[in-house]
Structure formats: C-alpha cells, structure tokens
Amino acid sequence: METENQTVISKFILLGLSDDEDLQPLLIGLFLSMYLVCVTGNLLIILAIISESNLHTPMYFFLSNLSFTDICFTSTIVPKMLVNIQKQNKGITYEGCLTQMYFFMIFAGLDNLLLTVMAYDRFVAICHPLHYTVIMNPHLCGLLLLLSWLICLTYSLLQSLMVLKVSFCKETEIPHFFCELAQILKLACSDTLVNDIVLYSVTGLLGVIPLTGILFSYSRIIFSIMGISSSGGKYKAFSTCGSHLSVVSLFYGAGLGVYLTSGTAHPSRKGSIASVMYTVVTPMLNPFIYSLRNRDMKGALRRLFTRGTYSQ
C-alpha cells in the first residue's frame, strides 16, 4: 500500500448481515429474542445450580461457569449489533472495536477450554468412578478454571497489543456483524505477517489440542460404556455425557467452518452468517440441551420456579 493511503482511523464500519432495509426489523426481532432467551436460560441454569446443594459437584460447577461465559460471550456482540440496526448506524469506534475483539477472544476461548475440561470430568466420572471425588477435588476444579482464564486473558491481551501497532487504510468496512480479529487484519496497510502467524497458529493450537483432548476422553468413555453388561447401565452412562457431546458438536462444527473460511482473501457475509451459529445460536441452545436431557437439572429448575411462585 502507498503511504498516503494510510490514515489514523477513528472508527470501523460493520456491514452486518444484510443491507436490505425491509429485513432490519426482522433481524432486530430475531436477534433480540435469541439474546433474551440465551441470557434468561443460562441465568436460570446458574441460579438452579447455586440453589441446589446436590448440584454442587464438579460437573455442575463447570456447567455454571459455561453458562456465565455464554452470557458474556453473546453480550459482547449482540447488544452493539442491535443498537446499530435500530439507529441505522453501522459505525463502531476504533477503541470500541478493539475492546469488543478483546472480550470476544476471551469468552470464545473460555467456551472452548471449559468444554474440554467438562469432557475430562466425564472421562474421570465414567472411566474412574471410584476415584472421581479424589481426582476431581475442589482444588483441581478451581485450578483448571483459573488456568483456562489465564490462557484466554494472556492470548487476548497479546493479540490486542499487536493490533495496536498495525496501520490501517482509509477502507475500514468489515464484512461482519462484530469486530473479529481476522477481518480487522485484512484492512491493514502495514505488514501483518507476524499477526497472521500468531493468529492462525495459536488459534489452531487452542482448537486442535482441546479437540484432541475431547476426542481422547470420549474414545475412552465409549470403550468403558461398551464394557458395561446391562443395557440400562449403558444408557445411564451415555446419558450423563450426551448433552455435553451435543454442545461440543454444535460449537466445534460451526467454529471449524468459520475458521476454515476466515483465511480467504476476499471475505464475504457468508462467513458472518455462519458465525451466528457459534456466537448466538449455540449459547442459546446450551440451557435447553443441558436441562431437557438432565433429570437433576429439570428437577432443580422446577423447584426454582416453585420457590419463585410461592415468594410472590
């Protein structure tokens, strides 16, 4: 790029999902509904786990943290998108864009690592049931959560500091509904080779290593379940991890598709539409998946509603 094409920018333009004005009210209604369902559902999961002493176990400890992460994840993206659509203003300040990008990376990474930790929890529960309480003790659970936060905070901070050194051109249109790092780097005038190497290598590692851990855990779980003689025992063992496996499939399926298309030289809005799956749809579906297929969670939610009704 020529030097004169470089400029100090004050804002980016988020092109969103569609330019069709007739679709804007529909998009507001759709995403507002999904956001409210996501926040309400995940908040109910957290309250149910806190209020029920029998749910104070490692599995539900990580589930409550996953629900909290999902609330923060969608809250980083959807409210700004709704405001932009309602005001018919697609702009976001430079500082606001980097802030959104920073928190997006934190909570996307946490979702990823928490799903991996939950897979390990199910592996220990099914493959080593007699040693479960010894292995998954409160100290280890707290350490795994703290380590997940530290990894995500460090990676997000590193990427954000590297973006601060990037020079941008006058063209600041992002073909997305939020500030994603890969899309921001495509607008740079300065050399972003180091940024790209760090982005795709670390993102690949944070995707491949946890996914490998999940696949290993479930391969061992399947072998253990196949060794159970009774069909009732097999069903009970599989039902304890069926919900988690459904969420993992949704999250990684959508995330992998977006990751593979993010490296194209000419990004389109198809990638942003695919991103809706793991940024909005998956966090919204998580409470339904974990509650509808879990007898203890359904009972806890029922008692939570009952107490709320009687207190009025």
N, C-alpha and C positions, 0 to 999 in steps of 0.2 A: 504494500500500500504506500501511496505517496504521503509524505509528512504532512502536506497541507490538508489531507483528508482526515487527519486525526484532530480530535477536539476533546475538551473536558465536558463530559456529558452530565446532565443533572437528572435525567430520567430515562427509563426504558418504556417501550410500548408493548403491552401484552396483547397480541392479536386475538387471543381467546379461542373458543371452539367454532364460532361462526360469525359472519358479518351480516347475516340475514336479520333485519330488524324485526321481522314477524316472529322469529324464533326466540328473541330475547326474553319475553315474558315467560315462555315455556321453560327456558333454561333457568331463570330465576326460581320458578316454582319447583322444578325438578331438583336442583341442587340445594335449595333451602330445605326441602322435605328430607332429602337424604342426609343433610348435615344435622338436622334436628333429631332424626332417627338414630344417627350414629352417636351423637353426644348423649342422648337420653338412654339409649340401650347400654352403652359402655358405662355410663354413670350408675345405672341400676346394677350392673354386674359388680362394680366396686362396692356399692352400698350393701349388696346382698352378702358378699364375702366378708366385709367388715362386721356385719351384724350377726353372723352365724359362727359360733365357736368351732363347730365341726368342720368348717371350711378353712380353718387356719392351718393349712397344710402347704407344703412346697408347691404343689401343682396350682392351687388357687392363689397362692402368693404371686407366682409369676403371671397367672391369668389376670389378676387385678392390675399388675404393672403393665401388661399388654394393653388392657382397656384404657388405662391412663395415657399410654403412649399414642394409641389410636385417636383419642380425643385431641391431643396436642397436634398430632400429625395433620388431621383434617382442618383443625383450627388455624394452622399455619397458612393454608391455601384458600379454602372455600370462602371465608368472610370477605377477603380482599376481592376475590373474583365476583362475588355478589354485589359488592359496592360499585365496582367498575361497570358492571352490566346495568345496574339501576341508574347510575349517574351518566351512563353513556360516555364514560371517560376511561380509556384503556391505559392511561399512564400510571407508572409507579416510579417513585423517586429512586435514584441510584442507591441511597442508603437503605431505603425500604426493600429494594430488590435483593441487595446483599444480605440483609437481615433475614428475609424470607428464605433465601437459599441456604443460609447457615442453619436455621432451625429445621428446615426440610431435611437436610442431610443427617442431622442429629436423630430425628424421630424415625426416618426411614431406616437408618442403621440400627436403631434400638428395636424396631419391629423385627428386623432380620435376626439379630442376636438373641432376642427373647424367644423367638420361635425355635431357635437351635437349643437353647437352654431347656425349654419345655420338652423337646424331643429327648434330651438326655435324662430328664426327670422321668419320663415314661419308660425309657430303657431300663433305668435302675428299678423302677416300681414293678415291672413285669419280669425282667431277667434276674433280678436280685431282690426279691420281695422280703426275705428275712433280714437283709441288711439295709433296707430302704431308709429307715429312720436314722440309722447311724451314718450312712453316706450323705443323705440329703438333710443334714442338720442345719439349724438356723444360721450358723456361722458361714457355711458353704453357700447357702442361698443368698445371703447378703453380699458375700464376696463376688459371686457370679453377676449379681445385679450391678454392683459397683464397678466391676471390670467392664461390663457392657457400656455403662455410661462413660467411663474414661476413654474407651476406644472411640466411641462416637464423637465425644467432645473434642478429642485430640485431632481426629481426622477432619472434622468440620472446620475447626479453627485453622488448621494448616491450609486447607483449600481456600478459605475466605481470605487469609493473609496473602496467598499467592495471587488471587484475583485482584486485590488492591494494587498490584504492580502492573496490571495489564492496561494498555491504552486501547480505547475504543474509537471506532469511526463514527461518522455522523449517522450512519444507518443503525438504528437501535431498536428495530422491530423484532420481537421474539415471537415465533410462531407457536405459542404455548399459552396456557392459562395461568401459569405461575413461573417464577424465576428458577429455572433449572440450570445447574452449572454447565452442562454440556452445551446447551443452547446459548448461554451467555458467552462462552469462549468462542463460539462461531462468529460473534460480532466484533472480535478483537482485531485491531490493526497491527499490534505488536506480535512478536513471536510467542506462541503458546505451546511450543513443543513440550517443555517441562511440565506445564499444567496438564496437557493431554496424557502424558506418560503416567503422571501421578494419579490422574482421574481414573483412567481405564485399568491400570494395574492394581491400585488399591481397591477400587470398586469390584474388580474381578476377584481379588482375594477375599474381600468381605462377602462376596457372593458364593464363590466356589468352596471355601473352607467350611462355612456354616452349612451349606447344602450337602457337602460330603459327610459332615457330622450327622446331619439328619438322616441321610440315606443309610449310613452305617448303623445308626440307632434302630431304624425301622427294619433293617435286614436281620439284626439280632432279635428284635421283637417278634418278627414273623416266624423265625426258627423256634423261638420259645413257645409261641402260641401253637404251632404245629405239633409240638411235643405234648400238649395237653390232651388227655384222653377223652374227656367229656365234651360234647358239643356246647353245653351250657357254659362250661368254663372257657371255651374258646371265644364264645360270643361276648362274655363278660370282659375278658381280657382285651379283645379288639375294640369294644365299645368305649373303653377308657381312653383310647388314643385316636378313635375315628374322627372326632371333632377337630383335633389338632391337625390331623393329616389333611382334612378338607381345607382348613385355613392355609396350611403350607402350600397346597396345590394352587389355590387361588392367588396367593401372594407371589410365589415364585414364577408361576405361569405368566402372569401379567408383567411382573418386573423383568423377566428374561426377555420378553418380547420388546419391551421399551428399550432395554439395554442394547439389544442387537440392532435396533433401528436408529439409536441415538448417534451412531458414528457416521451416518450418511452425510455427504457434503451439502445436500440441499434438503434440509428438514422440511416436513410438511405437517399439516394439522392432524394427519392420521396418527402420528406418534402421540400427540396431545390427547386425542380421543382414547387411545389405548391406555394412557396414563391414568385416566379416570378410574379404571378398574382397580389399580392398587392404591391410589390416593384417596378414593372416596368409597367405591363400592365394597371393597374387601373390609375396611374398618367398619362399615355399616352392617355388613353381614356377620361379622365375628360374634356379636352378642347372641344373635339368633342361632348360629351354629353351635355355640357352647351351651346355650340354655335349653334348646329344644331336644338335644341329644344327651342331656345330662340330668339324671333324676335328682341328684343332690342340689344342683343349681335351680332346677324348676321348683323344688320344694322351698328353697331359700327365698326365691323371688315371690312365691305365693305368700309366704309368711311376712315378707317385707310389705307387700301390698295390703295384707290383712292388718298389720300394725298401723299402716298409714291411714286406712279407712277408719279404724276404731279411734285414732287420735284426733280425728276431725270433729 
